[in-house]
Amino acid sequence: MKKTILFLTIIVAFLIYNELKEDTVIIPDTAIRLRVIPNSNSSLDQSMKNKVKEYLENNTYQILKEEDNIEEARKLIKDNIPELEENITKIFNDNNYNMNYTVNYGYNYFPNKEYRGIKYNEGYYESIVISIGEAQGDNWWCVLFPNLCLIDLEQKNNVEYKYWIVETINKIF
């Protein structure tokens, strides 16, 4: 009986190991993404994307840094969209950047993405997407809620996410 339990435990551990080894993670239902798509890959368009990104990192982090409830996070996001639009317009005006943009909060398409070595599947995700001009340039994205990548602003260090079971099995094998 003990051999059977040990054998089954090893099989389950091996299956879990293989699943985690693929680095495929499905973002939970309670996640909200943030994405900025610039007009193009020109240095000016990318520079403006980065200015919007910096504003978003600082602003959205401050708005949501204490929030752990998805419903309250949604309300805070919706309530702050007019201010977000106003500040993007100000960033554009301050930089003499004459480009239209849209802010869409809802379910938006995301291609396959990777963050910190973890792959996120393509699909439609609850998100804020800021599309600038033709929205044809290389984009920036982040998981806004829970605050996975914006949290780095406060920590100011690199956090490495590891799976204990994967490390343990790697040591064994």
C-alpha positions as CSV (number, residue, x, y, z in Angstrom):
1,M,0.0,0.0,0.0
2,K,2.8,2.4,0.9
3,K,4.5,1.7,-2.4
4,T,1.3,2.5,-4.3
5,I,0.9,5.8,-2.5
6,L,4.5,6.7,-3.1
7,F,4.2,5.7,-6.8
8,L,1.0,7.8,-7.2
9,T,2.6,10.8,-5.4
10,I,5.6,10.7,-7.8
11,I,3.3,10.5,-10.8
12,V,1.2,13.4,-9.6
13,A,4.3,15.4,-8.8
14,F,5.7,14.7,-12.2
15,L,2.5,15.8,-13.9
16,I,2.4,19.0,-11.9
17,Y,6.1,19.6,-12.7
18,N,5.5,19.2,-16.4
19,E,2.5,21.5,-16.3
20,L,4.5,24.2,-14.4
21,K,7.6,23.7,-16.6
22,E,5.6,24.9,-19.6
23,D,5.4,28.4,-18.0
24,T,1.8,28.8,-19.2
25,V,-0.3,30.7,-16.8
26,I,-3.9,31.7,-17.4
27,I,-4.6,35.1,-15.9
28,P,-7.4,34.8,-13.2
29,D,-10.9,36.2,-13.8
30,T,-10.1,38.9,-11.3
31,A,-7.2,40.3,-13.3
32,I,-7.5,43.7,-15.2
33,R,-4.8,44.5,-17.7
34,L,-3.5,47.8,-18.9
35,R,-2.1,48.4,-22.4
36,V,-0.7,51.4,-24.4
37,I,-0.5,50.9,-28.2
38,P,1.5,53.8,-29.9
39,N,0.8,55.1,-33.3
40,S,3.9,53.5,-34.8
41,N,7.4,52.4,-34.0
42,S,8.9,55.8,-34.8
43,S,11.1,57.3,-32.0
44,L,8.6,60.1,-31.5
45,D,5.6,57.7,-31.2
46,Q,7.5,55.3,-28.9
47,S,8.7,58.3,-26.8
48,M,5.1,59.4,-26.3
49,K,4.0,55.9,-25.5
50,N,6.7,55.9,-22.8
51,K,5.5,59.2,-21.4
52,V,2.0,57.9,-21.1
53,K,3.3,54.6,-19.6
54,E,5.2,56.6,-16.9
55,Y,2.1,58.6,-16.1
56,L,0.0,55.4,-15.9
57,E,2.6,53.6,-13.7
58,N,2.6,56.4,-11.2
59,N,-1.1,57.3,-11.4
60,T,-2.7,53.9,-11.5
61,Y,-0.4,52.5,-8.9
62,Q,-1.4,55.2,-6.5
63,I,-5.1,54.7,-7.2
64,L,-5.0,50.9,-6.8
65,K,-2.1,50.2,-4.5
66,E,-4.2,49.5,-1.4
67,E,-7.1,47.8,-3.3
68,D,-7.6,44.1,-3.1
69,N,-11.3,43.9,-4.1
70,I,-12.1,43.5,-7.8
71,E,-15.4,45.3,-7.6
72,E,-13.9,48.3,-5.9
73,A,-10.9,48.3,-8.3
74,R,-13.4,48.4,-11.2
75,K,-15.2,51.3,-9.7
76,L,-11.9,53.2,-9.0
77,I,-10.8,52.6,-12.6
78,K,-14.1,53.8,-14.1
79,D,-14.2,56.8,-11.8
80,N,-10.7,57.8,-12.9
81,I,-11.0,57.5,-16.7
82,P,-11.9,61.1,-17.2
83,E,-8.8,62.2,-15.2
84,L,-6.7,59.7,-17.2
85,E,-8.0,61.2,-20.5
86,E,-7.4,64.7,-19.3
87,N,-3.8,63.9,-18.3
88,I,-3.0,62.1,-21.5
89,T,-4.3,65.1,-23.4
90,K,-2.0,67.3,-21.2
91,I,1.0,65.1,-21.9
92,F,0.3,65.3,-25.6
93,N,-0.2,69.1,-25.5
94,D,3.0,69.6,-23.3
95,N,5.0,67.7,-25.9
96,N,3.3,69.3,-29.0
97,Y,2.2,65.9,-30.0
98,N,-0.9,66.2,-32.2
99,M,-2.4,62.7,-32.2
100,N,-5.8,61.3,-31.4
101,Y,-6.2,58.5,-28.9
102,T,-8.9,56.4,-27.4
103,V,-9.3,54.9,-24.0
104,N,-11.3,51.7,-23.9
105,Y,-12.2,50.0,-20.7
106,G,-13.8,46.6,-21.2
107,Y,-12.9,43.3,-22.7
108,N,-10.1,43.8,-25.2
109,Y,-8.1,41.4,-27.3
110,F,-4.6,40.7,-26.3
111,P,-2.1,38.6,-28.3
112,N,0.1,36.1,-26.5
113,K,2.2,38.1,-24.0
114,E,5.1,37.3,-21.7
115,Y,6.0,38.9,-18.3
116,R,8.9,37.8,-16.2
117,G,9.3,34.7,-18.2
118,I,5.7,33.7,-17.8
119,K,3.5,33.3,-20.9
120,Y,0.0,34.7,-20.9
121,N,-2.4,33.2,-23.4
122,E,-4.1,35.3,-26.1
123,G,-7.7,36.2,-25.7
124,Y,-10.2,38.9,-24.6
125,Y,-9.4,40.3,-21.1
126,E,-10.9,42.9,-18.9
127,S,-8.5,45.8,-19.5
128,I,-7.9,49.5,-20.2
129,V,-6.4,49.9,-23.7
130,I,-5.1,53.2,-24.8
131,S,-4.8,53.3,-28.6
132,I,-2.8,56.2,-30.0
133,G,-3.3,57.2,-33.6
134,E,-3.2,54.2,-35.9
135,A,-2.1,51.9,-32.9
136,Q,0.4,50.1,-35.0
137,G,3.5,50.3,-32.8
138,D,5.1,48.0,-30.3
139,N,3.0,48.2,-27.2
140,W,3.5,48.2,-23.4
141,W,1.3,46.2,-21.2
142,C,0.9,45.4,-17.5
143,V,-1.4,43.5,-15.2
144,L,-3.1,46.4,-13.4
145,F,-5.1,44.4,-10.9
146,P,-3.8,42.6,-9.1
147,N,-1.0,45.0,-9.3
148,L,1.7,42.6,-10.6
149,C,4.0,44.8,-12.5
150,L,3.2,48.2,-11.1
151,I,4.2,47.0,-7.7
152,D,7.8,47.2,-8.8
153,L,7.6,51.0,-8.4
154,E,7.3,50.6,-4.7
155,Q,9.7,47.7,-4.2
156,K,12.4,49.1,-6.4
157,N,14.0,45.7,-6.8
158,N,13.6,42.7,-9.0
159,V,11.3,40.1,-7.5
160,E,11.7,36.6,-8.9
161,Y,8.7,34.3,-8.9
162,K,9.5,30.7,-8.3
163,Y,7.5,27.5,-7.9
164,W,8.6,25.6,-4.8
165,I,7.5,22.2,-6.3
166,V,9.4,22.8,-9.5
167,E,12.6,23.7,-7.6
168,T,12.1,20.6,-5.3
169,I,11.6,18.2,-8.2
170,N,14.6,19.8,-10.1
171,K,16.8,19.0,-7.1
172,I,15.5,15.4,-7.0
173,F,16.0,14.8,-10.7
